[in-house]
Amino acid sequence: MIALFEEFAAWLARPWMFMSSGLRAPGAWRALRAMLALHLVVLLLVLLPLLGLWQNVMGLPSPEAFDKVSKATLVPFVVLLAPVAEELAFRGWLTGRVRALWLVGCALVAAVFLAMVSLHVYEVPASFAVLGMGLVAPAGWWRLRGRGVVPGFERAFPVLVWLSIIVFGLSHLSNYPKFSWALLPMVLPQLWAGMTLSYTRMRIGIFGSMLIHAAANGLSLGLALLGV
């Protein structure tokens, strides 16, 4: 799999668009296992030990991501729901197709209306607007089927990939009770995940990145529950 890792390194240096092979393609599962192994080796043998030392030296708190979920729903949320939702939100649109970007736009609009509901700003109409987006989004997705890549997307692709990786990593600062600049290195595992998952999503497909994401989350959950 040396050629795969070399391609991964070159892709990170300047991401390019290519057609995903899908999990049924010859060698897809082998490539998936290799990317999962690479992801976990760097995570377990490099990032987590170094960040454990950083956390102890700086006296940083532990993340509270798992504390926000009840024990009854912990495993399905962390291992199933979170990987699917995060892959769709952060990497589902990397194909640049019109209907994929349509769903992202609808999700952003719905998020604004949900924020209005939580802040009690025009709460009733905002609630109806959220429900409306639940109908408009799939209708538009169906209507836009067969449309190609948005013009200019491929040219902006390298910037968009790295922007999605950085936003994905920084979004996990919300797992901590209070922000501190010293916490920035603590999201290096998520930044690394963004790199491996973005490449896997483009090379194999969204289901491939979901599987790696789920496996990594399951391992992290297991270590957290064991107190490691």
C-alpha positions in Angstrom: 0.0 0.0 0.0 3.0 2.3 -0.3 1.6 3.7 -3.6 -1.6 4.5 -1.8 0.1 6.4 1.0 2.3 8.3 -1.5 -0.9 9.3 -3.4 -2.4 10.3 0.0 0.6 12.5 0.8 0.5 14.1 -2.7 -3.2 14.7 -2.4 -2.8 16.5 0.9 -0.2 18.7 -0.6 -2.7 19.8 -3.3 -6.0 18.1 -3.3 -7.5 17.2 -6.6 -10.9 15.9 -7.7 -11.3 12.4 -8.9 -14.1 9.9 -9.3 -14.7 7.7 -6.2 -14.3 4.0 -6.9 -17.0 2.8 -4.5 -16.7 -0.1 -2.1 -17.4 -2.7 -4.8 -14.4 -1.7 -7.0 -11.5 -4.2 -7.0 -9.1 -3.3 -4.2 -11.4 -0.9 -2.5 -11.7 -2.8 0.7 -7.9 -3.3 0.8 -7.4 0.5 0.4 -10.0 1.1 3.1 -8.2 -1.2 5.5 -4.9 0.5 4.7 -6.3 4.0 5.4 -8.0 2.8 8.6 -4.7 1.3 9.7 -2.8 4.5 8.9 -5.4 6.6 10.7 -5.3 4.5 13.9 -1.5 4.1 14.0 -0.9 7.8 13.8 -3.7 8.5 16.2 -2.7 5.9 18.9 1.1 5.9 18.6 1.8 9.6 17.9 -1.0 12.0 18.5 -2.7 10.6 21.7 0.5 10.1 23.6 1.9 13.5 22.8 -1.4 15.2 23.6 -1.7 13.3 26.8 1.6 14.9 27.9 0.5 18.3 26.7 -2.8 18.0 28.6 -0.9 17.0 31.8 1.7 19.8 31.5 -0.8 22.5 30.8 -3.4 21.2 33.2 -6.1 21.1 30.6 -9.6 19.6 31.2 -10.8 16.4 29.5 -13.3 16.7 26.7 -16.9 16.4 27.7 -18.2 15.1 24.4 -19.4 11.8 25.9 -20.9 13.5 29.0 -23.4 15.3 26.8 -25.1 12.0 25.7 -27.1 9.7 27.9 -25.6 6.2 28.5 -28.6 4.6 26.8 -27.8 6.3 23.5 -24.0 6.7 23.9 -22.9 3.9 21.6 -25.4 4.4 18.7 -24.9 8.2 18.9 -21.1 8.1 18.9 -20.5 5.1 16.6 -23.4 5.4 14.2 -25.2 8.8 14.2 -22.2 11.1 14.6 -20.1 9.5 11.8 -23.0 9.6 9.4 -24.0 13.1 10.2 -20.5 14.6 10.3 -19.4 12.9 7.0 -22.5 14.2 5.2 -22.0 17.7 6.6 -18.2 18.0 6.2 -17.4 15.8 3.3 -20.6 14.7 1.5 -20.5 17.8 -0.8 -16.9 17.4 -1.9 -18.0 16.0 -5.2 -19.1 19.5 -6.0 -22.4 18.3 -7.5 -25.2 20.8 -7.6 -27.6 18.7 -5.6 -25.0 18.0 -2.9 -24.3 21.7 -2.5 -28.1 22.3 -2.5 -28.4 20.1 0.6 -25.5 22.0 2.3 -27.3 25.3 1.6 -30.6 23.9 3.0 -28.8 22.6 6.1 -27.3 26.1 6.7 -30.6 27.8 6.3 -32.3 25.3 8.6 -29.5 25.8 11.2 -30.2 29.6 11.2 -33.9 28.9 11.8 -33.1 26.5 14.6 -30.9 29.1 16.2 -33.8 31.5 16.0 -36.0 29.0 17.7 -33.4 28.4 20.5 -33.0 32.2 21.0 -36.8 32.7 20.9 -36.6 35.0 18.0 -39.8 34.7 15.9 -40.0 31.3 17.4 -43.2 30.1 15.8 -42.5 31.1 12.1 -38.9 29.9 12.5 -40.3 26.5 13.7 -42.5 26.3 10.6 -39.5 27.3 8.4 -37.5 24.4 9.8 -40.3 22.0 8.9 -40.5 23.6 5.5 -36.8 23.1 4.9 -37.3 19.4 5.7 -39.6 19.2 2.6 -37.8 21.7 0.4 -34.4 20.0 0.8 -35.3 16.5 -0.5 -37.6 17.9 -3.2 -34.7 20.1 -4.5 -32.3 17.2 -4.3 -34.6 15.0 -6.4 -35.2 17.8 -8.9 -31.5 18.5 -9.3 -30.5 14.9 -10.0 -28.3 14.4 -13.0 -26.8 17.9 -12.7 -23.0 18.0 -12.9 -20.3 19.8 -10.9 -20.9 23.5 -10.0 -18.8 25.7 -12.3 -15.6 26.8 -10.7 -15.8 24.2 -7.9 -12.8 22.2 -9.2 -10.6 25.3 -9.2 -11.5 26.1 -5.6 -11.4 22.4 -4.5 -8.0 22.5 -2.7 -9.0 25.5 -0.6 -12.5 24.0 0.1 -11.0 20.7 1.2 -8.6 22.3 3.7 -11.2 24.7 4.9 -13.5 21.7 5.6 -10.7 19.9 7.4 -9.9 23.0 9.6 -13.5 23.7 10.4 -14.1 20.0 11.3 -11.1 20.1 13.7 -11.9 23.4 15.3 -15.6 22.4 15.7 -14.5 19.9 18.3 -13.3 22.6 20.6 -17.0 22.7 21.7 -16.3 19.4 23.5 -14.4 21.3 26.2 -16.2 23.3 28.9 -14.2 26.6 28.3 -12.1 27.8 25.4 -8.4 28.3 25.9 -5.6 28.9 23.3 -3.8 26.0 24.9 -6.6 23.7 23.8 -5.8 24.2 20.1 -3.3 21.3 19.9 -6.0 19.0 21.5 -8.0 19.0 18.2 -5.0 17.6 16.2 -6.7 14.1 16.2 -9.7 15.7 14.5 -7.6 17.5 12.0 -5.8 14.3 11.2 -9.1 12.6 10.9 -10.3 15.3 8.5 -7.2 14.6 6.3 -7.7 10.8 6.2 -11.5 10.9 5.9 -11.4 13.6 3.1 -9.1 11.5 1.0 -11.0 8.3 1.7 -14.3 10.1 0.8 -12.9 11.1 -2.6 -11.0 8.0 -3.4 -13.5 5.3 -2.2 -16.7 7.2 -1.4 -18.8 8.6 1.4 -19.6 5.1 2.8 -15.9 4.4 3.1 -15.2 7.5 5.1 -18.2 6.8 7.3 -16.8 3.3 8.1 -13.4 4.7 9.1 -15.1 7.5 11.1 -17.3 4.9 12.9 -14.4 2.6 13.7 -12.2 5.5 15.0 -15.1 6.8 17.1 -15.8 3.3 18.5 -12.1 3.0 19.5 -12.1 6.4 21.1 -15.3 5.6 23.0 -13.9 2.3 24.2 -10.7 4.0 25.5 -12.7 6.7 27.2 -15.0 4.2 29.0 -11.9 2.2 30.1 -10.4 5.4 31.4 -7.3 5.1 29.2 
